[in-house]
């Protein structure tokens, strides 16, 4: 993974020192809250419903054990003993006091971390496939690209005040685990007919109040042309994006209103101008710099192992709890004898994405001892150990069980994405966390959950869609209706390479009606599916939404007011 050089370290320390001065002036009253707001947002500080919130950048979701231990220390010393991992692969602290935030930023800088560009109308944290460098279906590791973009975009003077926030995601696999088509720019690593690596470039995706699927603006872009092409997209957006209405300011609206072909023509013209410049494009990275960055992502020193390990297989045969965990929480690794282990942060009845300081330390210890000192944060609010020897998995599982981190539910009905909702967020119109907890509790039987199979439920507490409900198999959107929390249900969303926006099923449900509504959907699916291999999404695509709407609203068991 990338480690700061001297320039990185000096840059971050300078930002901390400047913000410390700004905080002092806010506390003294020399700055009003309105004057302070743009300054704090540049440093990842939000003013939430009850307190300030600090969003820490985890570039492309990658951490090491020292960084995770530092996050644990911060949670205990300056927060309430836990952190919240987000769909942007970041971590948030929900209860810091303003006077302590500069000290937190200094503590982050000690381990090569910061909060720069985790908020504001700028290029946000670059996200990537959380299985990067490990997945057996990977074409190329997307992390060097993500790091290149991170360095290029950090404090970029031209793109510091865009019409609206801007998000970029990268996947190196044909199986998209980075939700690239729901981003302002999505990059899919591909190879052309000659076998050369490059990118399929997607623009104009996004969720929120106007969900849209991104469109391919370039089928193949050579790797060396990435920065000038991304800069061309951003320059066109920065010039043409609307600034009079924040709800229509994202690039997805620009692409929709101007049309893909018009935007493509302007982007290609800007790109061609750059490429024709004397000496080549100013933003084209030096080959030595690209090689330097790539050198930080060389694979670990793999052991030469057989595909299957006798001890691992014996543990699976002897312990049904361990076997269930390996069936659900492991993914195939590119190397024989290794596995990718996802640690669920969705124990039954808990807040999705939360981890205590002690749990963070356990994860750090496991990564250091068994996982080549690598940790990933997934956009699904879980944590991943990407490189674990199969022979070590029984020991890893035992330690996870002791720490309350061994829930075997990854991809199942209780592995729910949920935004903080009205428990924390000033923008929320309904609660998300209690709904997620109720659903998980109702479907807590592990055998029943495995019978249901893959089911992606995602919950947002307002139309900003931080819970990604639009791309859920079953999406839940909490709204306020005449002072009452009401939950709309969408069906058929998909966050993968076949990304689709879910269809609203009909009238919403009051909070106490949501679990029975989900139960009716599950019952209908189990009755209608064409065998246990057909997932909920597959069945819905085969049958259409109609039979599921019938089940959802049968017997008048819903709020009929639209």
Phi, psi and omega in degrees: 000160184288140175235142184301140167266186184298321179297313179305311183298315180295320180299313182292317179298322178296319178297319179298315181298317179296319181289327177301318178296320179294320177296317179301320180289327176292316181294324180285345183095359179292335174244135172281168178298322179296321178289326183283332187307307181296333180286316180290324179296327177294346181241022172076021183254120178251154171255106185266196187297320185244339188198176170290151174234138179246122179257119183263132180285132170238086186307129183043030172070020187253129178228161166246178186295322180297319179294318179296321178294325178293321175298321177297317179298316179299317180301320181282319188280323188237000180230210183251027172089012178207166173228162182241116178274136194248173178287353174264014180065021178257182171231141179242141170251123191268351188226030178286151172271150185301319183296336182272344188298319176301323177293323177297317180296323175296319179296322176296317181298331178300334182241024176072042178227164181199182179237016184292134176060031169267006175203173179089171181273069184218185176280116186280184179309126178286124182253160184207171175305125182287351174261013185304137179079358182233329189295142181282351179258012188282133173280316181202151180289121182279351186293320175301323176295316180298320179291320176301314179294324179297313181294317180296321188274341184294121179059029179296120188295329183281335188242026179279339181227070179285167175304328181201171178302155187222127187237136180235135178227148185226137171234144177256008185234152175294333174273105191281112176253013182243006177055044188299328184282359176250025180241162177301315168231127172245137180239124176246119181287127184222174173235143178276185184297336178273001180084008181279139180282146177193203186228140159272126186254127183242138178229157168082020173272163177166163181248235179069205185289341179231080184290137179217146176272130180298155182244145181285118179261337176217124178290323181212124177237120178303147185303321182292348181260006189300305187297314178297328180286317177297320178297322178297317178300312183293326180293317177298316179296317182296327180280322189255342182297145183286140177239002181269347184211108186295339179282349179237025188263348182287158182296335179299324179289320178299313179297319181294315185281321181276334183095141183301318185295321178294316178295319179300317181299317181290321177296314181296325178294316178295318179298315180298321178298317178297314184293334181272354182297146181301126182086001179089172183296137181298331185266000177294126184289145175295140183300323179293324179291319177299317179294323178298313179297314181299329181296337178283351185242026175294145181298156175298170176281093184293146168279149177274100189238152170289160181300318179246145180249132185297318180296320178297314181295323178295320178295320177299318181290328186272334189234105181295332179292315177296319180298317179298320179296317180291329178294326190256321191261359180255150174231157183292136178259155181289340183254138175301141177082002179242161175217157171263121184251120176265127177264114182288129170259033181233053174299147184303125177089359182260170177282123182302132175090353181275143174220135178283165178300319180294321177295322176299320179293323177298314179300318178299315180298317181295319179296319182291321185277319190239351192234029178055027175061034177238137178226142175235147170256129180266157177291349178269014175068033171241174179240144187236135165259104192283341185226089180237129175294139179300326180295338181268351186298321177302319179292319177300314182296319179301316181291323177296319178300317180298329183266002182072031184240017187253024178298126183265075185220015184297123181084357181263183192295333180267000176273071192264134168276133177213135173286169179296335177062202187286356174290335183226320196275133179288341180272343188293148177247356179201165178278145176248315186300312180298327178294316177299318180296318181295318180295313181299319179295319182294325181253039187282343180294117187295326179294318179294319179298319179290329175296318177296320179082201185299124178207116182260109175252131181226139188232131174241142180268004174194176185287355175290344168064036177296340177272005175059033185297334181298329185252026176267151170302314171235110180259143180232123180243118179272129180229162173263126176231105180056042177082006181240136177290128183225141190238115174278147179243131173246151184231142171091012176288161183207130184258007187266200179296342174257042188309135179217148176271129180295154180262132178296130185282327183158209181302156182278176182236143171292163188305318183283355178261352187292311182299313175301325178295316178296321179298320178295322177296316180296316179299317180296317179299313182297328179283331188261342188292151181267065180092164185293345179280345180272114180287171178302314181294319178299316180295319181295321179291327179286319188264341187085172186282339190305307182296333179283326174294322177300314180294321184295322186249019182293151175059021177066022185277060179196172176275113188282350179286128182292000000 
